[in-house]
Amino acid sequence: MIAGLSEDDISCWMLDEKRKEELKMGIDLFFKTLGKAGLGLISKVIAIKGTSYIKEKTGIDLDEREPSESELKALKGFQSENQVELLQIVAGERMHDEEQRTERHKTDMVSDSKMSKNIRPLSLVSLLVFLGVSLFTDVAQAKFDQLVTLLQYVFAFYFIGRSTEKVSGGGLSKLVKKVTG
């Protein structure tokens, strides 16, 4: 449970649109409450491990209601005292995500499909073509801004991300292992 929401509540594919929006607002409010209280690290750990982890470690049940002032104070103390452990949980999750991403890239490169090997360059080229066409046609400013933002992300991933991985000799996962290990 998160902020009083059961797994059944969070099964959004079974809910109507109004209920989905209410649940999303409740979850956002829960994490904003923790963030405003200076508990950003704990909110990240809850997103990774769930509220049961915090209950096990602190005895504070965050499932049924918003935390009281005294509980927020206790959570701040827990966060301060266990910062290294909490950071290791967050770093471990990031490292896991990076390893999965790297594994997907390796799988794409081993594949016999030309499309899987060339999807990143083709995405970059097609976005550049769309940008070029939109410069000479009448496109709404909001759509143009979205295209430029998307292109910035693709450029960052394609050039900066891959270059950083090559320079560091394996990417973020090796860097995280050096820091935490």
N, C-alpha and C positions, 0 to 999 in steps of 0.2 A: 504494500500500500504506500502511496505517496500522498501526503496532505489529505488523508481521509478518503482516498480514492482506491477502490479495489481493482484487481486485475480485470474484472468484468466491466467496470466503468471505463477502463482505459482501452478496452477492445473497440477502438473507434470505428472499425469497419462494420460494426453491428449497430451503431448509433445513428440517430438522425443528426442533421447538420447543426441544429440549435444546441443539442447536448454536447456535440463535439466541441463547439465553440466555448461552452460553459466549462468543460473539462480543461481545455487549453488555457483558459483564463485562470482557473484555479491552480493549475500547475505553475504557470508563469508567476502568479502572485506568491506562491510558496517559495520559489527560488529567489524572487525579488526581495522577499522578507529576509531571507538568510543573507543575501548579498548586501542589503542595506545595513544589516547588523554586523557587517565585517566578517561574515562567515562564508566567503566565496569558496574557500578551499573545501570546507565541509559540504557545500552544495554540489561541488564537482564530484566529491566522493560518493555522495548520495546518488547522483546520476549514474555512477559506475556500479556501486555495490548495493544500493537501495537503503531505505531507512532502517532496515533490520540490523545493518552493520553498526549504525550509530546507537541504536537501542542496546545492542550487545555490549558496546564499549562504554557507554555513558549511563545507561538506564533511562534515557529520555526517549519517550515514545512520540515520534513525529507523524504517526499515521492518522490520528483522529482529529487533530486540531493544530492551529498555529502555536508555536512555542511561546511560553510566557517570558516576561523579562528575566526572571531568575533562571529559567532554562537557557535563554540566550546567553546569559552571563556564564553559565556552566559550560555551554558549548564553546564559547570563546576561550575559556580556560583549557578545555580539551584540545581545541585547535592549536593553541600556543604550545602546550606540553607535548603534543604528538605531531608537530608539523613535519618532521622528517618522514614519519610513517605515512602520513597523508600525502605528502609530495611523491613518495615512492609509488603509491597506488595510482595517482594521476599520471606520473611518468611511465609506469608500467602499461597503463591503458594506451597512452600515446605511442609507446614503442610497439605494442601489439598492433595498433592500427597501421603504423609505418611498415611493419613486417608484412602485414596482409597486402598493403598497397604494392610493396616491392615484389611480393610473390605473384601478384596479378600481372605486373609488368613482365616478369620473367616468363610467365605462362603465355602472355601475348607474343613475346619474341620467339618462343619455341614453336608456336603454332604454325601450321602450314598455310593458314589463311593470310592473304595479303592485306585484307582489311584490318585484321587485328594488329598486324605489325605497323600499319600506317594510319591508324585512327587519330593519333595525336597530330601528326603533320597535316592530315586532311582536315581536321577540325580547325587548325590554325589558318590554313589556306582558305577554307570556306568562309570563316569569319572575316578574314581580310577582304575577300570578294564582296561579302555583304556590306562591309563598311564602305568600300569604294563605291558600290552602287548607291548606298544611302546618301553619300555626299552629293550625288548628282540628281537625286529624286526628292520628292516632297515627303519626308518622313517626320512624324511627330517627334518633338524634342525628347519626350520621355522615352520613347522607343529607341531613339538614337543613343541616349545616355545609357540605357540598359545594354545595348550592343557594345558600346565602348567599355563599360565595366566588365562585361563578359570577356571581351578581348583582352583586357588587362589581366584578368585571372588566367586566361589561357597562356598568355605570354609569360606571366610569372611562373606558372607551373612548367611550361615547356622549356624555357631558357634558364631561369634562376633555380628552380627546383632541381632539375636534372644536373645543372652545373655544380650546385652545392653537393649533391649526392656523389658526383664523380670526384670532386676535390676532397671531400671528407672520407672518401674510400668506403662508402656504404651507407651514407645517409644518416638520418636522425637516430636510427636504432643504435648505431655504434657510439654516437655522441652521448646518448642517454645512458648506455651501459658504462661509459667512462665516468660519467658524473655520479651515477647511483651505485656503481659497482665496486 
